[in-house]
């Protein structure tokens, strides 16, 4: 009997030891919680890459105890962007930030490089890399000016930002490895060290496919969410309910940037609708307005920018072409559905950035928690947003 018991104990021990470790379940996107925000349906991937031709590349840098940063590159098409520029525009919500190349985009209404996102002190390195990528193309052997478009948010809370760890090769890899298809969200690329509404933030993306009645166009959005405020998810006051929001601790004397709701958000909007630069600027404005739906404070210390471009082949501008061309663009009266799509896409992209992000410990041992999914569900149920 005793030997039988011993054999049973040994068998159980071997069984427990050999059982494969279970990975924690993947964190959900907003729609996986049973919420369908907005009135328009998303594209197949619910990502900026639902706009045909758009590619995204990301390089994530997590090294040692303090490197928590990266690069995200968005390509309007897979060809030579310098030779085939796309119509583009920039809208500034609050300009406490560094969006290199924005003045030429505003002046000429075209984008001629990938849109690259990184951290604040790596903008210069990214500009050099983007210019190098364009200059190295055989067709550009005589080019002497490239307008690199590079945006940023400050990830210095988790990342050793002063170390300037993003190198040219990281930016070039993000551009060269960019692809269509699903886009990773949360702690990836330029969102690696981001924080949002007091929780871990990062990269988020979403899209909307308009009904045929409104042209059937697609609008895709990607955000680098690194800002503060009082979080609202599909109308539910999540930040208040969870007791974490801007100005809560400031009322007790905490005057840090988190307490004031400081931080930044870079937004990239892509569409296949034939829009000129003027219409794209209006679309970019709605993208920034969409941050209000999430509860952004648009604080003094925020850098809130949107870059918008159209992938419509008929609106591409060949470099150096001086010949007159007839271009068909949507009239102003057709833009309202696109505006709605941008508002919805930004709101959902920010929510997805929060929900997909995971806990992270970085510079100085500082830990930033991911938003607790179960508690978010509880709040959504309380306000009858989900069953």
N, C-alpha and C positions, 0 to 999 in steps of 0.2 A: 504493500500500500504506500509506504513511504517513498519507495523508488518511483512508483507511478506518479505521485504528486510532484516529485522533483522533475520528472520528465515533462510534466504538464507545464510547470513554471518555466523550464528552459525553453519549451516550444513557444510559449507566450512571449518570452523575452526576445527570441529570435524573430518572431512574427512582428512584434512592435518595432524592432530595430530595422527590419528590412522594408517596412512600409514606406513608400515614397512620400516625401514631404509635400504637403498641399500648399500651393501658392495661394496667396490671398486673392479674392475675386477682383477682377478688374473694376476700377472705379467707373461709374456710368456717365454718359452724356445726359443732358437734360431730358431729352425725349425718352430715354430709358427709364425715367422716373414716372412716365405716364403723362408728361406735360407736352402739349403741342402748341407752342407759343405762336401768336400771330394768325393772320387770315390766309396767308399763302403757304403752299407746300414747299418743302425743301427739294433740292435736286437729289439724285441718287446717292451721293456721298455726303450730302449736307456739309459741303466744304467749298472753299474758294476754287478748287480744281474742278468743280462742276461746270465752270465756264470753260468751254472748249479751248484748248491750247495753253491754258495757264499751268505752270509748273511751280512746285515748291521744293526747296532744298533746305535742310537744316543740319547744323553741326552743333553738338552738345558737348560742352567742356565741364566735366566734373572730375577734379583732380585734387588729391590730398584733402586737407581740412578746410580749404578756403577758396578754391576756384570753382565757381558756380555761375557759368555764363555761356554764351554761344552766339550763333549767327542763324538767321532765317532769311532766305532769299526767295523772292517772288518774281517769276519771269512771265511777262504778258504773252510771249510766244517763244517757241524753241529755236527761232532763227537768229540772225544778227540784228539785235535791237538797235544798234547804232545806225545800221543801214536801212532798217525798216522801223522807224519810230512809230509809237502809238500815241493817239490823243490822250492827254492826261491833265490832271488838275490837282491842286492842293487846297485844303481848307484848314485854317488854324482856329482852334477853339480857345486855347490859351498857350502862349508862345514861350513858356518856361522850358525850353528844350532846344535840341539841335537837329534840325532837319536839313542836312546838307543837300544842295542842289535845288532847293525849292523855288528860289527866285527865278531861275531860268525856266522852270516848268510853268510858273505863273506868267512869265513874259511871252513864251513861245507856244505854250499849250501842248507840248509834246514831252514824252518820256523816251529816253534813248538808252537806258541801261536797266538791268534788273533793279527792283526795289529791295534794298537790303536793310535789315533790322539787326541791331546789336546793342551793346551797352554804351553809356554816355561817353566814356573816355576811349572807346575804340572806334569812334566815328572816323577819325582821321585815317587810321589803318585800313578801315573798310573802304573809304573813298579811294585810297591808293590802289587797293586790290581790284576794285570795280573798274577803275580806269585802266589798270594793267590788262585785265581780261579783254577789254575792248580793243586796246592798242595791239595786243598780240594776235588778233585775227588778221589773216593775210590780206583781206580786202581793205584793211584800215592802215596800211603801211605809211600813208602820208598824213594821217590824222594828227592834229596838234591840239585838239580841245575835246574833252569828253565831260559831259555833265552827269557825274555819278549821283544817284539819289539814295541817300542813306539816312535812316531815322534811328532813334534810340529811346530807351528808358534807363533809369538809373537802378542797377541791381546791387548797389554797394552795401545793402543791409546783410546780404548773404554771401556776396562775392567780394574777393579782394580786387576791387575795381582799380585801385591805384597800381596794381601789378600789370595792368594792360595785357592780359593773357591772350586776347584774340589776336591772331596773326594773319598775315595776308593769305597764307595757305588755307586757313580755316574758311575765310570768305570765298576763296576760289573754289574750294571743295563744295561748299554749299551751292554755289552757282552751277558748277559742272555736274553735280549729282542730282540736281533738281529733277523732279519727275511729276507726272500726272498721277492721279489716284488718291487714296486716303492720305490725310495729313495728320501726323502725330500732334497731340495736344498736351497741355500741361507743362511739366518740367522738361521742356525740350527747346533746342535752338536758342533764339534770343529771349525766350521766356524762362530759361533755366533758373535764374536767380530772382525772378519777379515775385512781388507780393501784391495782393489785391483785397481790399476791404478788411485788412487785418489777418487774412489767411494767405496760404500759398496761391500765387497766381501763375501766369504763364501764357502760352500760346493757345488761342481758341479760334475756331473757324465755323462758318455756317454758310448756307446758300438759300436762295429762293428761286423757284421756277414759276414765272408768271403764266397764268392761263392764256390760251390762244387769243381770247377776247382782248387781252392787253399786250399782244405781240409775241407771247411765248418766250420772252427774253429771260436770261438767267442773270442773277446778281449774286456774286460770291464775296464773302468778307473774311478777312483774317485779322485778329487783334493780338497785340502784345500788351497784355493786361497787367499793369503795375501801378494801380491808382487806388485812391481811398474814397470814402463817403459812407453812406448808410445803405447797405445792400438791400435791394428789392429784387425778388425773383418772381416773374409773371404777376406782379402786383402784391405779392405777399411780403410783409416787412421782416425779412429773414434776419437782417442785421440787428434790428431792435429786439426781436424775439430771442436771439442767441446772445444778446448782451455784448456785442462787439461791433462798434461803429465809430465813425469820426465824432470827435467832440465829447464823447462819453467820459474819457479820462481827463480831457482838457478842463472839464468843469471842476475837477479835483486838483488842478494845478499842473498836470502833465502838459508841457508845451512842445513835445517832440513832433516831428513831421507826421507820424502815424496818427497822433491825437488830432491833428488839424485836417486830416484827410488828404495830405499831399501825395504826390505820385503822378505818373504819366501813363498815357495810352496812345500807342501808335495803331492806326487802323489803315488797312489796305482794302480797297473796294475794286473788284473787277466785274465787268459786264460785257456781254456780247452785243448789247444794244448799240446802234449807231449814234453815239453821242459825241458832240464836239466839246472843246475844252470848257466852254461856258456852262453847258449842261452838266458836265462832269464835276465842275466846281459846286454846283447846286446839289448834286448827288453826294459829294464828299461832305457837304455841310450837314445833310441829313444823317450821315454816318456818325458825325460827332454829336448831333442832337440825340442819337440813339443811346449814348452813354447815360443820358438823364434817366432813361427807363430803368437802368440798373442801380441808380442811386448815387452816381458820381457827384462829388462835391465841386468839381471843376475849380479846385483851390488855387490860391496864389502860386503855390509851388508845383502846379501841374503843367505838363507839356502834352496837350491834347491835339493831335494832328490826324488828318485823314488824307490819304493819297488815293485818287480814283483814276482808272484808265478803262478804255474801251478796246476790245480785241477785234472789233469789226474790220475785216480785211479791206473793205473799201475806203477806210479812213486812215490807213497807214500812210506815213509820209516818208518817201524815199529821200535819203540824205543827199542834199545838193540839188534836188529836183526843183527847177524854177518854172516849169511849165504850168499853165493854168489847168485845173481839174474840176470837174463837177463832182460834188460829194453829196450824197443823200444822208440827211440826219433827221432824227425824230424832232417834231415840233414841240414847243414847250407844253402844249396841252396834253401831250402823251406821257409826260414824265411822272405824274403823280403815283402810278403803280410802282414805278422803279424806286421812288422815294420811300414808299411804304416797305418795299422789300429790303432796302438798306437799313431802315430803322429796326425791322424784325431781325435781320441777320446779325447786326451788331449786338443787340440784346442777347441773342442766343449764343453768339460766339463768346461773349464775356462769361456767361453762365457755364459754358462748357470748359473754358479755361480754368475756372475755379473748381468745377467738379472733377475734372480729369487730373488736376495737380495732386501731388502726393507730399507728405511731410518731407521737410528738408532741413538738415543741419549744415551750417556753413561757417563763414568767417567768425572767429572768436568763439566757436561753439554755440552760436546763436541758432535756435531752432524755430522754424515757422511751421505751424500745423496746417494740414489740409482741412478744408471745410468739412465738418462731419456730415456725411451723406444721410445717415439715419435721422439726425436732428433736422436736416433740411426737409426730409420727407414728412416729418411730424408737423413742421410749420405749414407746409403745402396742404396737408390734410386739414389742419386747423382752419385754414382760410378757404377750404373747399376747392383748391386748385386741382387736387387729385382725389380719387375715392379713398 
